Amino acid sequence: MVVLSSGCSCLPTPGIDFDPETVGRNPFYKLLTPVVVPRPIARVSTIDPDTLAVSLAPAKF
C-alpha cells in the first residue's frame, strides 16, 4: 500500500512514504535500484572546425 505523506491517497503531494513490510521485497527493490545504482557517465567532446574550440561535457546514459 502506498500512502501519500499527507495521509490522503487521492491527492498528489511532493513526498511519498513506503513501508517495505507492506509493499513487499521485490517491488521495493525495483523502486530503489534506479535511485541507488549509479549510472555510467561518458565524456563527450566536440571540436568546432572553424575556430578549433573544444567542448567537453559529461553525459549520463
C-alpha positions in Angstrom: 0.0 0.0 0.0 1.3 3.4 -1.0 0.3 6.2 1.4 1.0 9.8 0.4 2.7 12.0 3.0 -0.5 13.9 3.6 -2.3 10.7 4.6 -4.7 11.0 1.7 -4.3 8.6 -1.2 -6.3 10.8 -3.6 -4.2 13.9 -4.0 -0.6 14.0 -5.2 1.9 15.5 -2.8 5.7 16.1 -3.1 6.6 13.2 -0.8 5.5 9.5 -0.7 6.0 7.2 2.2 6.7 3.5 1.5 6.5 0.8 4.1 8.8 -2.1 3.0 6.8 -4.6 5.0 3.6 -3.9 3.2 5.0 -3.1 -0.3 6.9 -6.3 -0.5 10.6 -7.0 -1.1 10.7 -7.3 -4.9 8.6 -4.1 -5.7 10.6 -2.1 -3.1 13.9 -3.3 -4.6 12.7 -2.4 -8.1 11.8 1.1 -6.8 15.1 1.8 -5.1 17.5 0.2 -7.6 17.4 3.1 -10.2 17.9 5.6 -7.4 20.8 3.9 -5.6 22.8 2.3 -8.5 25.0 4.8 -10.3 24.6 5.3 -14.0 27.5 5.2 -16.4 29.0 8.6 -17.2 30.7 9.3 -20.5 32.8 12.3 -21.5 31.5 13.8 -24.8 33.8 16.2 -26.7 33.2 18.3 -29.7 35.5 20.5 -31.8 34.4 23.5 -33.8 36.0 23.1 -37.2 36.2 26.9 -37.8 37.6 28.1 -34.5 39.0 24.8 -33.2 37.2 25.5 -29.9 36.9 22.3 -27.8 33.9 21.5 -25.6 33.9 18.6 -23.1 30.8 17.6 -21.1 29.6 14.7 -19.0 26.8 12.6 -20.4 24.7 10.1 -18.4 23.0 7.2 -20.2 
